[in-house]
């Protein structure tokens, strides 16, 4: 009797174990189905989010590059005509195009002749603005990015946006890209552009530096040498080296500096200008008010020149650099055996320069910087 009861209990117990096992297997299948669904959804979401993040990074890089390129055209001098702002905006949109922004309504064929074609995305230069003082440029870009997995939920695409603002650089504190071997007069301490408004005419090579420096022709010895050919080459190519505000430089009163020496150096710059920019009449740039918009990039007639105080300088002497001015050379004349070079003050970003908040803004500007 005991053995029969034990056997019956064992059978019953085996049946219960099988039922529990089948029940557990059913629960696992349901749970796994739910987990797999959640995992697939998370993977899908991560894929779409990752795609959006990648496109946002592309847009932000394009916005940063476009803002800097556009601000590079600004002068920090208000232009009532709007020409400077228009040129800056066009340049910014051209660089946005170069960086993969395909907006058919905002391009610059001169900068971006072959826009990137991507049928999957819809790009737009949503806005490009320049502040009234021509000191900042802002640009905002948008892109419609197609969803892949989120389409099962009824979403076809989403919008990504990026923006950047760049500001004109500060006054130049250090210059290292071929300084012009003459000096612009500015009473020490020189801290204002009041006497150097863009378009104002300037003449270097004047004997006695306008009566301020007896025996001095405004030419400087920046280390190029004292010979006639040394000055001619320095006028033609600038003087290599690094120069900073506060550094002492020397006047140059050599009798070797004849009108032919100055003519040879200036003509070399004119020849290079005519070779690079045959359609640009350099004699009319200053006549148009010295608008930097009229000056091509890398024009050899656009020079950076040290600003000094010639007061009290007689013959050979040393003077501290007060700042750096930007001048466009527009012509040369010879009178009574004295050759002078004519030009006008402009404001423009100066290659090879380092800016400083303490440096006076005298026309030469350091590279623009992103502020947003």
Secondary structure, 3 states (H helix, E strand, C coil): CHHHHHHHHHHHHHHHHHHHHHHHHHHHHHHHHHHHHHHHHHHHHHHHHHHHHHHHHHHHHHHHHHHHHHHCCCCCCCCCCCHHHHHHHHHHHHHHHHCCCCCCCCCCCCCCCCCCCCCCCEEEEEEEEECCCCCEEEEEEEEEEECCHHHHHCCCEEEEEEEEEEECCCEEEEECCCEEEEEEECCCCCCCCCCCCCCCEEEECCHHHHHCCCCCCCEEECCCCCCHHHHHHHHHHCECCCEECCCEEEECCCCCCCHHHHHHHHHHHHHHHHHHCCCCCHHHCHHHCCCHHHCCCCCCCEEEEEEECCCCCCCCCEEECCEEEEEEEEEEEEECCEEEEEEEEECEECCCEEECCCCCCEEEECCCEECC
